[in-house]
């Protein structure tokens, strides 16, 4: 299965609690922090929730 590289590019200050929880569950802790996550539907949904706070590299679609 392919992986996506996710980088937090904006601060989470002022975000909703669900968005904070999503960032934490993705493994992101601070601006500039990057993690590799599996490319599957649940992860895509999580990325959609915080799409304004992160940059996703390695996606084909």
C-alpha positions as CSV (number, residue, x, y, z in Angstrom):
1,X,0.0,0.0,0.0
2,X,1.3,3.5,-0.8
3,X,2.1,6.1,1.7
4,X,1.5,9.8,1.9
5,X,3.9,12.4,3.5
6,X,1.9,14.8,5.5
7,X,3.4,18.1,6.8
8,X,1.7,20.5,9.2
9,X,2.1,24.0,7.6
10,X,-0.2,26.1,9.8
11,X,-0.8,26.5,13.5
12,X,-3.6,24.6,15.2
13,X,-4.4,27.6,17.5
14,X,-8.1,28.4,17.3
15,X,-9.0,25.1,15.6
16,X,-12.0,23.1,16.6
17,X,-11.4,20.2,19.1
18,X,-12.1,17.6,16.4
19,X,-9.4,19.1,14.2
20,X,-6.9,19.1,17.1
21,X,-7.7,15.5,17.8
22,X,-7.3,14.7,14.1
23,X,-3.9,16.3,13.9
24,X,-2.8,14.4,17.0
25,X,-4.1,11.1,15.7
26,X,-2.2,11.7,12.4
27,X,1.0,12.1,14.6
28,X,1.5,15.8,13.9
29,X,2.8,17.9,16.8
30,X,4.0,21.2,15.5
31,X,4.4,23.4,12.4
32,X,7.0,21.8,10.0
33,X,6.6,18.3,11.5
34,X,6.1,15.6,8.8
35,X,4.9,12.0,9.1
36,X,4.2,9.2,6.7
37,X,0.7,7.8,6.8
38,X,-1.0,5.0,4.9
39,X,-3.0,6.0,1.9
40,X,-6.5,4.6,2.6
41,X,-10.0,5.9,2.9
42,X,-10.0,6.6,6.7
43,X,-6.8,8.5,6.4
44,X,-8.0,10.5,3.4
45,X,-11.1,11.5,5.5
46,X,-8.8,12.7,8.3
47,X,-6.7,14.7,5.9
48,X,-9.9,16.3,4.4
49,X,-10.8,17.4,8.0
50,X,-7.6,19.3,8.4
51,X,-6.8,20.1,4.8
52,X,-6.3,23.9,5.6
53,X,-3.6,23.0,8.1
54,X,-1.5,20.4,6.3
55,X,0.4,19.8,3.0
56,X,0.1,16.3,1.5
57,X,2.9,15.0,-0.8
58,X,2.9,11.8,-2.8
59,X,-0.8,11.8,-3.7
60,X,-1.7,10.8,-7.3
61,X,-5.3,11.8,-7.3
